[in-house]
C-alpha cells in the first residue's frame, strides 16, 4: 500500500465484494470555473457504503469497475475555480455529494434530487469521497460556521436526509410523530421533528441498545414491538403514548415490512406516512387501511433544495445535536476495519479521518 505521506491522492477503492484497496490516484482537476477542490477531512460510513462492500450492488446500481467509497464528508477548500465567488481557500465546508444535470424536468421543477442523470458519489459508476481530494461545484459546498467542527460537518449528509424526510411529512408544532428505526437517520428524524415543534416523538426499534440511546436523544418515548400483529403493536403504542385515535405522522427509517404495516395502522384518519428507509424492492402493504383512513403517503429520497442549508442552521442554532451520534473516528488507513465494525453493528456513526495536506 502507498503510504499516506507519499501519496498524491490516496483513495479507498472497492474492487468487488469484500475486496478493497488503497490506491494513489491523480489529484482531480477543476473541470468547470464554478468548481472547487476540497481536502476531505472526515467521512462518515453510511449503510449504503457497507451494502456495496457486502453485496457489490444496490438494486440496479452494480459495481462493475473499481469505485472509491464514501459520501458523508466535510473538508477544507484548497483551490477554487475562476468563477467562484462565495468560497475561498481555507474555508471549511460540508459537502453535498450528488450533482444533478440541472437540465431535466425534475431539476427544472425544483426537485433536483430526482434528477434523471444524477452523478452521486459512491453510486456506480461515480467515485466517492474517501480520498484525499474531491471536487464539487461551489453551490454544493456549505460553509461551516466557526462553532461547527469538521466532524459535525460530515454528519450534515445524514442530517439532510432526515430534514428532507421530515419536510416531506410536513411536520408542524404540536403534532405526534412516530419514527420507525433508531439508526442514525431515524434518530436524526426524531431530532428534526422535535426541532420542527412536534410535541410527541416516539422512536421504535427492535434493538434495546438503540432504544436506550434514543431515550436520551430528542424523543419523548420509545417503543419495542412484540412478536404480534402490526395492528396489535399499533394499538399498544397508541395506548402507551396517549395517541388517542392515532399519530399525526409516521416515518419509516428502517425499510422493514413489519414497521411499514405498524406505521400505517398507528396513524389517525387523515394522517401522513413517509417512507424513508429502503428495504426489499417489493413488500405486502395494508392498502385497505391506507385507503379507508385517507392517508397521505409519500416517499423520500436523499435531499433537495434547502435541505443542506437548513441542516447546517439547525446544528449551528443548537436545535439539533449531531455530536452525540459520533461513536468515534479512525485513521484513513484503518478504513476497512471500520467498515467491518459498522457491519457488526458497533456504535452509531463512525468517522474516517482524511489525510491532511
C-alpha positions in Angstrom: 0.0 0.0 0.0 1.2 3.5 -0.8 1.8 5.5 2.4 -0.4 8.5 3.1 2.8 10.6 3.4 4.0 10.0 -0.1 0.6 9.6 -1.9 -0.8 12.4 -4.0 -4.4 11.4 -3.7 -4.7 8.2 -1.6 -8.2 6.7 -2.1 -10.2 3.9 -0.6 -11.4 1.8 -3.5 -13.9 -1.0 -3.7 -12.9 -3.6 -6.3 -15.6 -6.2 -5.6 -17.5 -7.9 -2.8 -15.3 -7.7 0.4 -12.4 -6.6 -1.8 -11.0 -3.1 -1.1 -7.6 -1.5 -1.6 -5.8 1.8 -1.1 -4.8 3.4 -4.4 -3.0 6.5 -5.2 -4.9 8.4 -7.8 -4.2 11.7 -9.6 -5.3 14.8 -7.9 -8.6 15.8 -9.6 -8.5 18.9 -11.8 -11.2 21.6 -11.8 -13.4 20.9 -14.9 -15.6 24.0 -14.5 -14.8 27.6 -13.4 -17.5 27.1 -10.7 -15.8 24.1 -9.2 -13.7 23.8 -6.1 -11.1 21.3 -4.9 -11.5 20.0 -1.3 -9.1 18.3 1.0 -11.6 15.8 2.6 -11.0 15.7 6.3 -13.8 13.5 7.7 -16.1 10.9 6.1 -19.0 9.0 7.8 -19.7 5.4 7.0 -23.2 5.0 5.6 -25.3 1.8 5.3 -25.2 2.1 1.5 -21.4 2.1 1.6 -21.4 -1.1 3.7 -24.0 -2.6 1.4 -21.8 -2.1 -1.7 -18.9 -3.6 0.2 -21.0 -6.5 1.3 -23.0 -7.2 -1.9 -21.4 -5.2 -4.7 -24.8 -3.7 -5.7 -27.9 -1.8 -4.5 -30.9 -2.5 -6.7 -30.0 -1.5 -10.3 -26.7 0.1 -9.2 -23.9 -2.5 -9.7 -20.2 -2.1 -9.1 -18.6 -3.1 -12.4 -15.4 -1.1 -12.2 -13.3 -0.1 -9.1 -15.1 2.7 -7.2 -14.0 5.0 -4.4 -16.4 4.6 -1.5 -17.8 7.3 0.8 -20.3 10.2 0.5 -20.8 11.7 4.0 -17.9 14.2 4.1 -16.6 17.6 5.2 -13.3 19.2 4.2 -11.3 22.3 3.6 -11.2 24.2 0.3 -7.7 24.1 -1.3 -8.4 25.5 -4.7 -11.2 27.5 -6.4 -12.3 28.0 -9.9 -12.1 31.4 -11.7 -15.9 32.0 -11.3 -16.2 31.0 -7.7 -17.4 34.0 -5.5 -18.8 32.5 -2.3 -15.9 30.4 -1.1 -12.2 30.9 -0.6 -9.2 28.7 0.0 -9.2 27.6 3.7 -13.0 27.6 4.1 -14.4 24.6 5.9 -17.4 23.1 4.2 -19.9 20.3 4.4 -20.0 18.5 1.0 -23.3 17.7 -0.7 -22.3 14.6 -2.8 -24.9 14.4 -5.6 -24.5 16.6 -8.7 -27.7 16.9 -10.8 -27.7 17.7 -14.5 -29.7 20.9 -13.9 -31.4 20.5 -17.2 -34.0 17.6 -16.9 -37.6 18.2 -15.9 -37.2 17.2 -12.2 -34.2 19.6 -11.9 -36.0 22.5 -13.6 -39.1 21.9 -11.5 -37.1 22.2 -8.3 -36.7 18.5 -7.4 -33.1 18.0 -8.3 -32.8 15.0 -6.0 -34.9 13.2 -8.6 -32.6 14.1 -11.5 -32.6 11.6 -14.3 -28.8 11.9 -14.7 -27.7 12.4 -11.1 -24.0 11.9 -10.5 -23.9 10.7 -6.9 -20.7 10.0 -5.0 -20.1 6.3 -4.4 -23.0 5.2 -6.6 -21.8 3.3 -9.7 -20.2 4.5 -11.9 -19.2 7.6 -9.8 -16.3 7.7 -7.3 -17.0 8.7 -3.8 -15.3 11.0 -1.3 -13.0 8.6 0.6 -9.9 10.2 -0.9 -7.5 13.0 0.0 -9.1 15.3 -2.6 -12.5 15.7 -4.2 -14.1 18.3 -6.5 -17.6 19.8 -6.3 -19.4 22.8 -7.7 -19.3 25.7 -5.3 -23.0 25.7 -4.7 -22.9 22.1 -3.4 -20.5 23.2 -0.6 -21.9 24.7 2.6 -19.6 26.8 4.6 -19.4 25.7 8.2 -19.8 28.4 10.9 -16.8 28.7 13.3 -18.9 27.0 16.0 -19.2 23.8 14.0 -16.4 21.2 13.8 -15.5 19.3 10.6 -16.7 16.1 12.4 -20.1 17.7 12.7 -19.8 18.8 9.1 -19.6 15.2 8.0 -22.9 14.5 9.6 -24.7 17.1 7.6 -25.3 14.5 4.9 -27.4 12.1 7.0 -29.0 15.1 8.8 -30.0 16.5 5.4 -31.7 13.1 4.6 -33.6 13.5 7.9 -34.5 17.1 7.1 -35.9 16.0 3.7 -38.0 13.2 5.3 -39.5 15.4 8.0 -40.2 18.1 5.4 -42.0 15.5 3.3 -44.1 14.7 6.3 -44.9 18.4 6.7 -44.4 18.2 10.5 -45.9 21.2 12.3 -45.8 22.3 16.0 -47.9 20.2 18.4 -48.0 17.1 16.2 -47.3 13.5 17.3 -44.6 11.7 15.3 -43.7 8.0 15.3 -40.3 7.2 13.8 -39.5 3.5 13.0 -35.8 2.7 13.1 -33.4 4.2 15.6 -30.3 4.1 13.4 -28.5 7.4 12.5 -31.2 8.6 10.1 -34.1 7.6 12.3 -32.6 9.3 15.3 -32.0 12.4 13.2 -35.6 12.3 12.1 -36.6 12.4 15.8 -34.3 15.4 16.3 -35.6 17.3 13.3 -39.2 16.6 14.2 -38.5 17.9 17.7 -36.9 21.0 16.2 -39.9 21.5 14.0 -42.1 21.6 17.1 -43.5 18.1 17.4 -44.9 17.6 20.9 -44.6 13.8 20.9 -41.8 11.9 19.2 -41.7 8.2 19.6 -38.7 6.1 18.5 -39.4 2.4 17.5 -36.8 -0.3 17.2 -36.2 -4.0 17.9 -32.8 -3.4 19.5 -32.8 -2.4 23.1 -29.4 -0.6 23.0 -30.7 1.7 20.2 -33.8 2.5 22.2 -31.7 3.2 25.3 -29.7 5.7 23.3 -32.9 7.2 21.8 -34.4 7.8 25.3 -31.8 10.5 25.9 -31.9 11.9 22.3 -34.7 14.0 21.0 -37.6 11.7 21.9 -40.4 11.8 24.3 -40.7 8.0 24.5 -39.6 4.7 22.9 -41.4 1.5 21.8 -40.2 -2.0 21.2 -42.6 -4.1 19.1 -43.6 -7.5 20.3 -43.9 -10.6 18.1 -47.6 -10.0 17.5 -49.6 -8.5 14.6 -48.9 -5.0 13.4 -52.4 -4.0 14.4 -51.8 -5.2 18.0 -48.4 -3.4 18.2 -50.1 -0.2 16.8 -52.9 -0.4 19.4 -50.4 -0.9 22.3 -48.3 2.1 21.0 -51.4 4.3 20.9 -52.4 3.3 24.4 -49.0 3.7 26.0 -48.4 7.1 24.4 -51.8 8.6 24.7 -52.2 8.9 21.0 -55.9 8.7 21.1 -57.2 7.8 17.6 -53.6 7.7 16.3 -50.5 9.6 15.5 -50.4 12.5 13.1 -47.2 11.4 11.3 -45.4 8.1 10.9 -41.9 7.9 9.4 -40.2 4.7 8.5 -36.4 4.9 8.5 -36.0 1.1 8.7 -37.2 -0.4 5.5 -38.6 -3.3 7.4 -42.0 -4.6 6.3 -43.5 -5.0 9.9 -42.6 -1.4 10.5 -44.4 -0.2 7.4 -47.5 -2.1 8.5 -47.4 -0.8 12.0 -46.8 2.7 10.7 -49.9 2.6 8.6 -52.0 1.2 11.5 -50.8 3.6 14.1 -51.8 6.7 12.2 -55.1 8.6 12.8 -57.5 9.1 10.0 -56.1 11.7 7.6 -52.5 11.2 8.9 -49.3 11.3 6.9 -46.9 8.4 6.2 -43.4 8.9 4.8 -41.2 6.0 3.6 -37.6 7.0 4.1 -36.0 3.6 4.7 -35.2 1.2 1.8 -35.9 -2.5 2.3 -36.9 -5.2 -0.1 -38.0 -3.9 -3.5 -41.5 -5.3 -3.0 -43.5 -5.9 0.1 -47.1 -6.7 1.2 -48.9 -3.5 2.1 -52.1 -2.7 4.1 -53.8 -0.9 1.3 -57.3 -1.1 2.9 -56.2 0.8 6.0 -54.3 3.4 3.9 -57.3 3.9 1.7 -60.1 3.9 4.4 -58.1 6.3 6.6 -57.4 8.6 3.6 -53.8 8.8 4.5 -51.2 10.9 2.7 -48.4 8.6 1.6 -45.0 9.9 0.4 -41.6 8.6 -0.5 -38.4 10.4 0.4 -35.1 10.2 -1.5 -31.9 11.9 -0.5 -32.2 15.7 -0.1 -33.3 18.6 -2.2 -33.2 22.4 -2.4 -32.5 24.0 1.0 -32.1 20.8 3.0 -28.3 21.0 3.5 -28.6 24.7 4.3 -31.3 24.1 6.9 -29.3 21.1 8.3 -26.3 23.4 9.0 -28.6 26.1 10.5 -30.3 23.6 12.8 -26.9 22.4 14.3 -25.4 25.9 14.4 -28.5 27.2 16.2 -28.4 24.4 18.8 -31.7 22.9 17.6 -30.1 19.5 16.7 -27.1 17.9 18.3 -25.2 15.6 15.9 -22.1 15.2 18.1 -23.9 12.7 20.3 -24.2 10.3 17.4 -20.4 10.2 16.7 -19.1 7.0 18.2 -15.5 7.7 17.3 -13.1 8.2 14.4 -10.3 6.0 12.8 -7.3 6.8 10.7 -7.7 6.7 7.0 -5.5 3.6 6.8 -8.0 1.8 9.1 -11.0 2.3 6.9 -11.5 -1.4 6.1 -11.6 -2.3 9.8 -14.1 0.5 10.4 -16.4 -1.0 7.7 -16.2 -4.3 9.5 -17.2 -2.8 12.8 -20.1 -0.8 11.3 -21.3 -4.0 9.6 -21.2 -5.7 13.0 -23.5 -3.0 14.4 -20.9 -1.3 16.6 -21.7 2.3 17.5 -23.9 4.8 15.8 -21.8 6.8 13.4 -18.1 6.1 12.8 -16.0 8.7 11.0 -12.9 8.0 8.9 -10.2 10.7 9.2 -9.0 12.2 6.0 -5.4 12.9 5.0 -4.2 16.4 5.8 -2.3 18.4 3.2 
